[in-house]
Amino acid sequence: MKKWRLAAGVVGGLAILVAGSFLILNPETKRLTPQTRASLPGNYIALSDGVTHYNLDGPADGPLVVLVDGFSIPSFTWERNVPALTAAGFRVLTYDLYGRGYSDRPNVVYALPLFVRQLDELLTALKVDKPVDIVGLSLGGYITAGFANQHPDRVKRVVLMAPQPNATGAEPLIRLVTLPWIGEYLFTIYIGPHEIVDGKNEYDAYVPNSDWHDREMDALSYVGTRNALLSTLRYMTGDPLIEYRGLAKLGCPVELLWGDQDHTVSIDYATQVKEAIPMAEYHVIQGAGHESEYEKPDVVNPLIVDFFIRPLSPAIVPISAGE
């Protein structure tokens, strides 16, 4: 009888420990409201699925470049690239994907249709009626290709930076995180505060300073972030290579950039992406990890600017929707 009581006590103690660590370590202590956003930077616009946080920089009459973030890092990931693009005469649109940064965390399925719809509605709301150049990083590369395939009349040229090469959640360890309850717990006590915020695997040549850490923690502190990121892992399960093959069929110019020290999306995957987009112009960013746009802006910025300032071939024109 004493053994059973001891076992019950141990189990109860572990349950209290697990529940307590979940509650104590849960960073989601704030809500995004009109009042909280009044003290936050940037611009905000209501779309059909929620409010989107965005910034527009550069000359108002410049050709528009859209920068699409990756899985978790908000739009400040582009802060070392925007000045170079605006100096080259471009108007630059950066924004936070739903569930990230200061955009809303709607209680919906986070999959490709949601993110494509967000970008389409954002461009419409901002009265952008000409085709744009677009850069997609990691998950943003998948979104960018999907957007171009569904709205070919809105896209001129595409830059893919270490684009997501396979279905989200395909790796065995990620599949564990997608399990109900287990995923919520692991994300709260470890993945959020350590893997995402510290992000040591994301960088090779540059280690973000404490300001980066603070801003990333702030983005994670809004209610709904964990649900949004886990939902992305659970439901963004399509095959990105299908979208990249579709991008190749569109015939628009594509540039592919990849850090040779990328530990998040290994450069080994570049072969598959190049096979899907045979005409892509390919550049390896030496000494850079996954966030090459932040680590090596002196290398990345000239490549993007040069690609976007080239005149389009007369044979390459945006395809009208429905063609």
N, C-alpha and C positions, 0 to 999 in steps of 0.2 A: 504493500500500500504506500509506503514511504517513497519507493522508487517511482510509482505513478505520480505522486504529488511532486516529486523533484522534477520529473519529466515535464509535467504540466507547468511547473514554475519556470522552467527553462524556456519552454515554448512561449509562455505568456510574456516573459521578459524579452525574448527576441521580437515578438510581435510589437511590443511597446517601443523597442529600439528602432524597428523598421518604420513604424508610423511616426515616431518622434523625429527621426532623421528626415523623413519626407516633408513634414510640416516645417521643421526648422530651416532646411536647406532650400525650400521652395522660394525662388527669387521673385515670383509673380505677386508683387505687392501693390502695383499701381494700375490704374485704368486710363485708357485713352479716351478723353472726353473733349468737348469744345473748350472747356476751362483749362485742362492740362495742356492742350495743344497751343493755347494762347501764349504760353511761355516757352514753347519749343520752336526750333528754327525751321525755315522752309515754308512751302505753300501746301495747301490742302484742298482737295476737290472731291465731292461726293460722286461716286459712280454706283452702278446698280448693285454691286456686292459689298460696298462699303467705301469709306473715305480713304483716299490715296495721298500719301505724302510725296511731294515732288519738288524739284528745283529746275529752273531754266536759267542758263548762263550764256553769255556771249551776245554778239550783235543780233538784234531782233530780225534783221533781214538776211542773216546767214543761213546756209543750208543746214538742216537739222540732223544732228547725230543723237541717237538714243542709246543709252548704256544700261544694260540689264544685268542685275546682280545674280550672285550664285545662291546656294542653298540657304545660308543663314546670315551672312554678313550684310548689313544694310548698305544704302547707297553711298555712305562715306568712303567705301572702298575705292571710289573713283576720284577722290580728292587730289591725287597726284597726276591725274590725266586730263581733267577738265580744263585747267589753265592752258595746256598745250593746244588743245582743240580750239578753245575760244581765241587764242592768239593767232591761230591759222584761219580765223574768220568763220568758224562754225558756231551755230547755236546748239547748245548741248542740253539735253533732257536727261536728268537722273531721277529715279523714283524708287520707292521701297515696294517690293512685292508684298502682296497681302500676307499677313502673319509675321512680317519682319519690320524692323525699324519703327517708324511712326505711322505706318499705314494700319488700317483696321485689321482685326483678327476675326473675320466672320466665321460662324459655326457652319462651315460647308465642307465639301470634299475638296481637298487641295490637290488638284491634278491639272494636266495641261490645259483643258478647256478654260479653267478659271483664270490662269495666268495670261493666256492668249486674249481672253475677253477683257481683262484688266487693261492691257496695253492698247488694244483697239479702242476701248471706250475712253481711255486717257487722251489718245491722240485726237479723237473726235471732239472731246470736251475742250481741248486746247485749240480747236479749229485748225488742226494741221491737215491740209488737203493736198500736199505734195508728197511724193515718195521720199523716204528717209534712209539714211545710212544707219546701221544698227550694229552694236557690239554686244555679244552675249558671253558671260563668264560662267563656266561650269554648268550648273543647272540652268543658268541664263542662256547658255548656248542651245540647249534643248528647247527652251521656250522661244528663243529667237528663230530657230529653224521652223518650229511649229507655227509661229506667227507668220513667217514669210510664206509658208505653204498655204495657209488659210487666207491670207490677205496679200497676195503677190503684187497687187497694184500699189501697195503702201511701202514697198521695200526696193531700194536701189542696189545697195551693196551690203555684205554681211562680213563681220569679223567674228570668228569663234575662238575663244581663249580656253584651252583645255576643256572642251565641251564634254558634258556628261556622255559617256559612251555606252552605258547599258541601263537597264531598268532600275529605277530607284528601289533600294531594298533587296537587290539581287544577292549581295554578299551574305554569307552565313551569319556573321556577327550582327549585321544590320537586321536580318530577319528576326533575330532574338529581340531586338529593340522594338520591332513592330508588334510583338505579342501584347494583347490587352493586359493592363495593369503592370506587367513587367516593364513594358516600354515607358510608361509614365514614371515609374519609380526610378529606373536607371537614368532616364533623361534628367530627372530632378536632382539626384544626388551626385551624378558624375558627368554625363555627356554634356549637359548645358554648361555648368561652371568650369569644366576642365577641357573637354575636347573642343567645344565651340569657342568659348571665350579665350582660353589660352592659345588654342589653335597652333600648337608647336609643329604639327605636321604640315601646316599650310605654307610655311615659310622656310627658306633656306638661306638666302642672302641678307634678309632683313628681319629683325625681330621688332614687332610693334612696341611702341612705348606705352607707358601707363595710361596715357590719354585714350589710346585705342581700346585698351582693356576696359576702362571706365565706360566708354560709349557703348561697347558691346554688351557689357553687363546691364546698362540702362535699357538697351533694346530688349533684353531678355526679361526685364522686370515687369512688363505689361501683361496683364491677364490675357490668356489665350495664346501666348507664344508657343508654349509646349504643345498644345493641341494642334496648332498650325503646322509645326515642324514634323510632329509625329504623323499627322494626316498626310503630309507630303511623302514621307517614307512609305506609308501604307498604300497610297493610292496613285502616286505618280509612277505607275508600273508599265507604261508603254515602252516601246523599243525606240530609243533616240535615233538609231541608225536608219530607221524608216524615214524619219523626218529629214535626216541629212541626205539620203538618196533623193527625196523629194526636192530638196533645195538644189541639188545638182541638176535635176530636170528643169527647174525654172530657168537656169542659165545665167542667173545674176552672179557677178563676181564675188568670190569668197576668199577670205584670207584666214589662215589657221595658224595660231600662235600657241606654243607649248613650252613650259619650263622644263629643262632637262633634269631637274631635281624635284619634280612634282611627286610628292608622296601621297597625295590625296587622289588624284586621277593620273595614274602613271603614264608617262610618255609612251609606254609600250602600246597603249590604246590608239596612238596616233595613226598607226598603220590601218586599223579598221576604219577610222574616220576618213583618211585619205582615199581609201578604196571606195567609200560611199560618195565622196565628193572629189572625183579624179582631177578636176580642173582647179582645185583650191591651191592658192599660193601659200606655201608652208615655210614657217620660220621657227627655229628652235631658239628659245631664250636661255642662253648659257648661264648656269649658276642660279637659276630662279626656281622656286617651288611653285605651289599652286596659285599663289597670289602674285603672279609676275607683274601685273599692272601696278602693284604697290611696291614691290621689291625693286623692280628694274624700270622705272618710268623713263629713264634716259634712253633705254633701248626700245621699249614698247611704244612710247608716244610717237617717235618718228615713223615707225612702221605703220601705225594706224593712220596718221596724218597723210603720209605719202600715198597710202592706198586710197584714201577718200578724196584726195585732191586730183587724182588722175581723171581725165575726161572719160566718160563712158563711151565705149564703142558704139557707133550707130546701130550695130546689130544687136546691142544689148539695151533693151528698153523694158521698163516694168510691165509685166503681163497684167492685163485687165482681169478683174475678178470674173470668173465664169468661162475664161478662154481655155 
